[in-house]
Amino acid sequence: MSLLSRHQPSDFGPTTVTTLATAERNSRVRVLRVTGRPRLMQRLAVLGLVPGVLVTVVKHRGPAIVNLGGARIAIGRAAAQSVEVEAIDQ
């Protein structure tokens, strides 16, 4: 594999892949993928929820709340289900 190729989560051993809607409270996660309608994906990107970013899940039930760069961001349940994340070892 070249240094320029993209790494997949499985390249670094087993990971726990879930969504923001089901991630554990107070867990640190990395955004892997954002799916859904283009308008939703654009809105989440403007908020900073893009692949590769690290966030802390403050609340996951109902509207999800994440801490991103010192700011708390509330994300509706349907939108939180469209953000695929992996748990990061703390």
Phi and psi restraints in degrees (value plus and minus 20) as a CYANA .aco file:
   2 SER   PHI     -97.9   -57.9
   2 SER   PSI     142.2   182.2
   3 LEU   PHI     -86.7   -46.7
   3 LEU   PSI     -41.0    -1.0
   4 LEU   PHI    -108.5   -68.5
   4 LEU   PSI     -28.4    11.6
   5 SER   PHI     -96.0   -56.0
   5 SER   PSI     133.9   173.9
   6 ARG   PHI     -97.9   -57.9
   6 ARG   PSI     120.1   160.1
   7 HIS   PHI    -109.4   -69.4
   7 HIS   PSI     121.0   161.0
   8 GLN   PHI    -119.5   -79.5
   8 GLN   PSI     136.3   176.3
   9 PRO   PHI     -72.8   -32.8
   9 PRO   PSI     -55.5   -15.5
  10 SER   PHI     -89.9   -49.9
  10 SER   PSI     -35.2     4.8
  11 ASP   PHI     -86.3   -46.3
  11 ASP   PSI     -39.5     0.5
  12 PHE   PHI    -133.8   -93.8
  12 PHE   PSI       2.8    42.8
  13 GLY   PHI      75.5   115.5
  13 GLY   PSI    -196.7  -156.7
  14 PRO   PHI     -87.1   -47.1
  14 PRO   PSI     117.1   157.1
  15 THR   PHI    -152.1  -112.1
  15 THR   PSI     142.4   182.4
  16 THR   PHI    -120.3   -80.3
  16 THR   PSI      90.8   130.8
  17 VAL   PHI    -121.1   -81.1
  17 VAL   PSI     110.3   150.3
  18 THR   PHI    -171.2  -131.2
  18 THR   PSI    -185.4  -145.4
  19 THR   PHI    -137.4   -97.4
  19 THR   PSI     147.3   187.3
  20 LEU   PHI     -81.1   -41.1
  20 LEU   PSI     -50.0   -10.0
  21 ALA   PHI     -89.0   -49.0
  21 ALA   PSI     -41.1    -1.1
  22 THR   PHI    -141.3  -101.3
  22 THR   PSI     -17.8    22.2
  23 ALA   PHI     -87.6   -47.6
  23 ALA   PSI     130.2   170.2
  24 GLU   PHI     -89.7   -49.7
  24 GLU   PSI     124.6   164.6
  25 ARG   PHI     -80.9   -40.9
  25 ARG   PSI     122.0   162.0
  26 ASN   PHI      44.8    84.8
  26 ASN   PSI      -4.8    35.2
  27 SER   PHI    -109.9   -69.9
  27 SER   PSI     132.0   172.0
  28 ARG   PHI    -118.7   -78.7
  28 ARG   PSI     106.8   146.8
  29 VAL   PHI    -153.0  -113.0
  29 VAL   PSI     137.4   177.4
  30 ARG   PHI    -130.7   -90.7
  30 ARG   PSI     112.2   152.2
  31 VAL   PHI     -91.7   -51.7
  31 VAL   PSI     105.5   145.5
  32 LEU   PHI    -118.0   -78.0
  32 LEU   PSI     -63.3   -23.3
  33 ARG   PHI    -178.6  -138.6
  33 ARG   PSI     125.9   165.9
  34 VAL   PHI    -140.7  -100.7
  34 VAL   PSI     105.5   145.5
  35 THR   PHI    -138.0   -98.0
  35 THR   PSI     153.5   193.5
  36 GLY   PHI      99.9   139.9
  36 GLY   PSI    -187.2  -147.2
  37 ARG   PHI     -84.7   -44.7
  37 ARG   PSI     126.8   166.8
  38 PRO   PHI     -75.2   -35.2
  38 PRO   PSI     -57.4   -17.4
  39 ARG   PHI     -84.8   -44.8
  39 ARG   PSI     -61.1   -21.1
  40 LEU   PHI     -85.2   -45.2
  40 LEU   PSI     -64.9   -24.9
  41 MET   PHI     -80.8   -40.8
  41 MET   PSI     -59.8   -19.8
  42 GLN   PHI     -86.5   -46.5
  42 GLN   PSI     -62.4   -22.4
  43 ARG   PHI     -82.3   -42.3
  43 ARG   PSI     -63.4   -23.4
  44 LEU   PHI     -86.7   -46.7
  44 LEU   PSI     -56.1   -16.1
  45 ALA   PHI     -84.1   -44.1
  45 ALA   PSI     -59.9   -19.9
  46 VAL   PHI     -82.5   -42.5
  46 VAL   PSI     -54.8   -14.8
  47 LEU   PHI     -94.1   -54.1
  47 LEU   PSI     -33.6     6.4
  48 GLY   PHI      84.7   124.7
  48 GLY   PSI     -18.9    21.1
  49 LEU   PHI    -105.9   -65.9
  49 LEU   PSI      67.3   107.3
  50 VAL   PHI    -147.4  -107.4
  50 VAL   PSI     137.3   177.3
  51 PRO   PHI     -73.1   -33.1
  51 PRO   PSI     114.3   154.3
  52 GLY   PHI      80.4   120.4
  52 GLY   PSI     -40.1    -0.1
  53 VAL   PHI     -95.5   -55.5
  53 VAL   PSI     124.9   164.9
  54 LEU   PHI    -119.9   -79.9
  54 LEU   PSI     114.4   154.4
  55 VAL   PHI    -155.6  -115.6
  55 VAL   PSI     138.9   178.9
  56 THR   PHI    -128.9   -88.9
  56 THR   PSI     108.7   148.7
  57 VAL   PHI    -101.7   -61.7
  57 VAL   PSI      93.8   133.8
  58 VAL   PHI    -106.1   -66.1
  58 VAL   PSI     -61.7   -21.7
  59 LYS   PHI    -168.8  -128.8
  59 LYS   PSI     120.0   160.0
  60 HIS   PHI    -141.7  -101.7
  60 HIS   PSI     -36.1     3.9
  61 ARG   PHI    -111.6   -71.6
  61 ARG   PSI     124.2   164.2
  62 GLY   PHI      49.6    89.6
  62 GLY   PSI    -163.1  -123.1
  63 PRO   PHI     -87.6   -47.6
  63 PRO   PSI     113.4   153.4
  64 ALA   PHI     -98.0   -58.0
  64 ALA   PSI     125.7   165.7
  65 ILE   PHI    -143.9  -103.9
  65 ILE   PSI     107.3   147.3
  66 VAL   PHI    -144.3  -104.3
  66 VAL   PSI     132.0   172.0
  67 ASN   PHI    -120.8   -80.8
  67 ASN   PSI      98.9   138.9
  68 LEU   PHI    -150.7  -110.7
  68 LEU   PSI      89.0   129.0
  69 GLY   PHI      40.4    80.4
  69 GLY   PSI      15.4    55.4
  70 GLY   PHI      67.7   107.7
  70 GLY   PSI     -26.6    13.4
  71 ALA   PHI    -128.0   -88.0
  71 ALA   PSI     121.9   161.9
  72 ARG   PHI    -114.5   -74.5
  72 ARG   PSI     110.3   150.3
  73 ILE   PHI    -141.7  -101.7
  73 ILE   PSI     108.8   148.8
  74 ALA   PHI    -115.1   -75.1
  74 ALA   PSI     114.1   154.1
  75 ILE   PHI    -150.2  -110.2
  75 ILE   PSI     107.3   147.3
  76 GLY   PHI     -76.3   -36.3
  76 GLY   PSI     135.9   175.9
  77 ARG   PHI     -77.5   -37.5
  77 ARG   PSI     -66.1   -26.1
  78 ALA   PHI     -82.4   -42.4
  78 ALA   PSI     -61.5   -21.5
  79 ALA   PHI     -86.4   -46.4
  79 ALA   PSI     -59.6   -19.6
  80 ALA   PHI     -83.3   -43.3
  80 ALA   PSI     -51.2   -11.2
  81 GLN   PHI     -91.7   -51.7
  81 GLN   PSI     -37.2     2.8
  82 SER   PHI    -112.7   -72.7
  82 SER   PSI     -20.8    19.2
  83 VAL   PHI    -124.9   -84.9
  83 VAL   PSI      87.6   127.6
  84 GLU   PHI    -106.4   -66.4
  84 GLU   PSI     111.4   151.4
  85 VAL   PHI    -154.5  -114.5
  85 VAL   PSI     143.0   183.0
  86 GLU   PHI    -144.6  -104.6
  86 GLU   PSI     124.4   164.4
  87 ALA   PHI     -91.1   -51.1
  87 ALA   PSI     122.7   162.7
  88 ILE   PHI    -130.3   -90.3
  88 ILE   PSI     114.9   154.9
  89 ASP   PHI     -83.5   -43.5
  89 ASP   PSI     115.2   155.2
